[in-house]
Amino acid sequence: NIPETKAEETITITQTPNASISKVASPKNFSAPGTVTYTYTVKNTGNVTLTGVKITDDKLGAVTLDKTTLAPNESATGTLTYDVTQADIDAGTAIKNTATVNADQNIPETKAEETITITQTPNASISKVASPKNFSAPGTVTYTYTVKNTGNVTLTGVEVEDDRLDFVTPTGGVTIGVGDTATFTKTYDVTQ
């Protein structure tokens, strides 16, 4: 009889929960108010199933994903929108926001940033009309000045200066919104 002999072996299992995230904006540049759509994609890049997967955008909040449990190499997507306003165009500052992915498993902090650029094109047109245009005796001519904001940003401190009549606008100028006009008048006395 041979005495009972046993051998034991331990296999170590290493879990590496991990995920990647991408965030893509469409469109990426604005010169007028509009809507940007952000598409978020999270992929399980680890070797364990992730549960309770969620993405949070620091400016827009929680992203609704098409699934929240991801097997290794599986992905989930979601979208959010942001309305670019005239105030954003006037500010001219790039719109930056960051998305972060989390899961029930302790995955390393993973973030994705996207930047929307704003293109400003300030511009204006001016017209000047005299009434009446012809004199045969002394009288008063009224000049009408019309300034139109033909750019894509609100114009502030707009001043109109006539080389003969000095400033036509109030001290400090006026504000003219995109596509809007401002009208001013000034008179001149035609003498003998």
C-alpha positions, 0 to 999 in steps of 0.5 A: 500500500502506498500512502495517500499523496496529494499535490496542490496548485494555486492559479492566480487570477488577476483582474484589471478593470479598465475602460477607454472613453472618446468624445466627439463633437459635431460640428466643431466650429460655430460662427452663429448660434446652433446646436452641437451634438456630442457622441460619447463612446466607452469601451471596456479595455479590461479583462472583467465585465464592467457594471454600472458604467456611466459617463458624466459630462462636467458641463452637460451632466449624465450621458444616457448610454445604450447599455451599462454592463460591458463585457471585455472589448464591448462598447456603449454609446450615448449623445448629448446636445448643447445649444451654442447661443449668441452670448457664446459667439459674443464671448468668442471663447472656446467651449471646453468640456470634459467627460469622465467614465466610471463603473462599479468596479474600481477603474482608473480615472478616464476622461475625454475632452472636446473643444468647440471653437468660435469664429467671430467676424465683427462688421458693420455698414453705414449709410448717410442720407441728406434731406433735402439735398438741394438748397436755393436759400438758407435752410436746415438739412437733416442727415440720417445715418443708418448703421447695420451690424453685418457681422456675427457678434453684438457690437458695443460702443458703436460711434458715428463721427461726421467729419463736419458735424462731429459725433452723431451718436451719444457719448460712449456709443451704442450697442447693435445686435447681430443683423440689427440697425441703429439710426441717428440724425444730425442737422446742419444749418445752410447759411447765406 
